[in-house]
Amino acid sequence: MRITITGAAGMLGRDLAAVLSSSPQQHQLHLIDIQECDITGRGQVRACLEAARPQLVIHAAAYTNVDGAESDAESALRVNAEGARNVALAAAEIGARLIYISTDYVFDGCRDRPYVEDDRPNPLNVYGRSKWLGECAAGEHPDSLVVRTAWLYGRHGRHFPGAILEQARQGGPLRVVNDQTGCPTWTRDLAQGLAGLLGGGRGTLHLAGGGSCTWYGFALAVLEEVGKREPLPPVAVEPMSTAELGRAAPRPRYSVLESNRLAELGLAPLPHWRDALGRFFSE
Ligand SMILES: NC(=O)c1ccc[n+]([C@@H]2O[C@H](COP(=O)([O-])OP(=O)(O)OC[C@H]3O[C@@H](n4cnc5c(N)ncnc54)[C@H](OP(=O)(O)O)[C@@H]3O)[C@@H](O)[C@H]2O)c1
């Protein structure tokens, strides 16, 4: 299959390209990032997709600085809303199917039970709003699938396990937020899940690591996993509140994603986040 991946130089994009290029189905990959095609330019996106003529576009490019978006809403909206619209329109024009990667931050987190695909988005921050608008743009494409995922980490980017490890190696102490709960997701597991969706599927799908934890629980698990493989200095890890951390963007208190649609699409759930973390550090 001819597949275009936007955001191909990003954390998810790189794992996605690696997983799809090692598939026995021998896909023809067209990998683009901002250097090759700035998605905020409608004409540029159209020309790029018209030249490559993919059968499927996986749109993973995004403005992903959640706190930065609060003071630069214009950029976040230009990339995540307008950019997604440009990609969706161009994909529709050439008859390519679209998979749009979205986020748990479209939800407000006021629930105490996991969010399923039909739950109503109500984003708390600018990034979440911009991604929700992107979802709406993708939804106008007649053959599109919105895949919501969460709390990504991977080999090719800055991520939470890496930040925790860096602080621990310096001897800490660490203070980590314990009042946000979500689903840590290894980009390689997500990429493998996405590889199972190439054949079809429309609407919205939740695809994130199994189980859930707080950032504090995630940090403890990172230290436990790394501690099995290298000696770390003894380090104090204290729980703290979101309010104490004082980040610019409000975050959902509880944004666990669950899926009612995986079985219908013939897809197995992604592995449990704890299992994924062990594999991430052992490989
Ligand atoms: N990271 C998470 O925890 C998380 C959670 C849920 C959902 N998601 C979603 O998952 C997807 C992948 O996330 P990620 O963490 O892999 O993001 P990432 O590492 O930031 O990758 C996104 C890529 O998009 C590129 N990009 C930015 N603006 C662009 C533009 N105008 N035109 C073309 N490309 C542009 C970025 O380039 P620059 O680096 O040069 O800006 C970057 O290479 C995104 O849609 C994100 O919203 C992420």
The ligand as an SDF file (V2000), in Angstrom:
LIG
                    3D

 48 52  0  0  0  0  0  0  0  0999 V2000
    3.1690   13.0790   22.9170 N   0  0  0  0  0  0  0  0  0  0  0  0
    2.0690   12.6750   23.5330 C   0  0  0  0  0  0  0  0  0  0  0  0
    2.0780   12.3760   24.7420 O   0  0  0  0  0  0  0  0  0  0  0  0
    0.7820   12.5360   22.7630 C   0  0  0  0  0  0  0  0  0  0  0  0
   -0.3480   12.0700   23.4370 C   0  0  0  0  0  0  0  0  0  0  0  0
   -1.5290   11.9000   22.7180 C   0  0  0  0  0  0  0  0  0  0  0  0
   -1.5900   12.1970   21.3670 C   0  0  0  0  0  0  0  0  0  0  0  0
   -0.4720   12.6690   20.7490 N   0  0  0  0  0  0  0  0  0  0  0  0
   -0.5640   12.9700   19.3120 C   0  0  0  0  0  0  0  0  0  0  0  0
    0.2300   12.0130   18.6350 O   0  0  0  0  0  0  0  0  0  0  0  0
    0.8130   12.5810   17.4650 C   0  0  0  0  0  0  0  0  0  0  0  0
    2.3100   12.3580   17.4720 C   0  0  0  0  0  0  0  0  0  0  0  0
    2.8490   12.9540   18.6490 O   0  0  0  0  0  0  0  0  0  0  0  0
    4.4120   12.9920   18.9300 P   0  0  0  0  0  0  0  0  0  0  0  0
    4.5790   13.0100   20.3980 O   0  0  0  0  0  0  0  0  0  0  0  0
    5.0900   11.9600   18.0900 O   0  0  0  0  0  0  0  0  0  0  0  0
    4.7360   14.4380   18.3830 O   0  0  0  0  0  0  0  0  0  0  0  0
    6.1380   15.0800   17.9540 P   0  0  0  0  0  0  0  0  0  0  0  0
    7.2740   14.2150   18.3600 O   0  0  0  0  0  0  0  0  0  0  0  0
    6.0910   16.4930   18.4190 O   0  0  0  0  0  0  0  0  0  0  0  0
    6.0370   15.0050   16.3700 O   0  0  0  0  0  0  0  0  0  0  0  0
    5.2000   15.8480   15.6420 C   0  0  0  0  0  0  0  0  0  0  0  0
    5.9220   16.2110   14.3600 C   0  0  0  0  0  0  0  0  0  0  0  0
    5.0920   17.1180   13.6290 O   0  0  0  0  0  0  0  0  0  0  0  0
    5.9390   18.1100   13.1020 C   0  0  0  0  0  0  0  0  0  0  0  0
    5.2490   19.3510   12.7840 N   0  0  0  0  0  0  0  0  0  0  0  0
    4.9640   20.3910   13.6210 C   0  0  0  0  0  0  0  0  0  0  0  0
    4.3920   21.3880   12.9290 N   0  0  0  0  0  0  0  0  0  0  0  0
    4.3150   20.9920   11.6300 C   0  0  0  0  0  0  0  0  0  0  0  0
    3.8570   21.6070   10.4520 C   0  0  0  0  0  0  0  0  0  0  0  0
    3.3470   22.8380   10.4550 N   0  0  0  0  0  0  0  0  0  0  0  0
    3.9170   20.9050    9.2930 N   0  0  0  0  0  0  0  0  0  0  0  0
    4.4310   19.6550    9.2720 C   0  0  0  0  0  0  0  0  0  0  0  0
    4.9040   19.0320   10.3580 N   0  0  0  0  0  0  0  0  0  0  0  0
    4.8500   19.6950   11.5310 C   0  0  0  0  0  0  0  0  0  0  0  0
    6.9620   18.3260   14.1980 C   0  0  0  0  0  0  0  0  0  0  0  0
    8.0850   19.0410   13.7260 O   0  0  0  0  0  0  0  0  0  0  0  0
    8.9040   19.9690   14.7760 P   0  0  0  0  0  0  0  0  0  0  0  0
    9.4360   19.0420   15.8160 O   0  0  0  0  0  0  0  0  0  0  0  0
    9.9340   20.6060   13.9120 O   0  0  0  0  0  0  0  0  0  0  0  0
    7.8860   20.9230   15.3430 O   0  0  0  0  0  0  0  0  0  0  0  0
    7.2710   16.9080   14.6050 C   0  0  0  0  0  0  0  0  0  0  0  0
    8.2820   16.3190   13.8270 O   0  0  0  0  0  0  0  0  0  0  0  0
    0.3820   14.0430   17.4590 C   0  0  0  0  0  0  0  0  0  0  0  0
   -0.7470   14.1760   16.6370 O   0  0  0  0  0  0  0  0  0  0  0  0
   -0.0040   14.3180   18.9010 C   0  0  0  0  0  0  0  0  0  0  0  0
   -0.9750   15.3460   18.9910 O   0  0  0  0  0  0  0  0  0  0  0  0
    0.7140   12.8420   21.3960 C   0  0  0  0  0  0  0  0  0  0  0  0
  1  2  1  0
  2  3  2  0
  2  4  1  0
  4  5  1  0
  4 48  2  0
  5  6  2  0
  6  7  1  0
  7  8  2  0
  8  9  1  0
  8 48  1  0
  9 10  1  0
  9 46  1  0
 10 11  1  0
 11 12  1  0
 11 44  1  0
 12 13  1  0
 13 14  1  0
 14 15  2  0
 14 16  1  0
 14 17  1  0
 17 18  1  0
 18 19  2  0
 18 20  1  0
 18 21  1  0
 21 22  1  0
 22 23  1  0
 23 24  1  0
 23 42  1  0
 24 25  1  0
 25 26  1  0
 25 36  1  0
 26 27  1  0
 26 35  1  0
 27 28  2  0
 28 29  1  0
 29 30  1  0
 29 35  2  0
 30 31  1  0
 30 32  2  0
 32 33  1  0
 33 34  2  0
 34 35  1  0
 36 37  1  0
 36 42  1  0
 37 38  1  0
 38 39  2  0
 38 40  1  0
 38 41  1  0
 42 43  1  0
 44 45  1  0
 44 46  1  0
 46 47  1  0
M  CHG  2   8   1  16  -1
M  END
$$$$
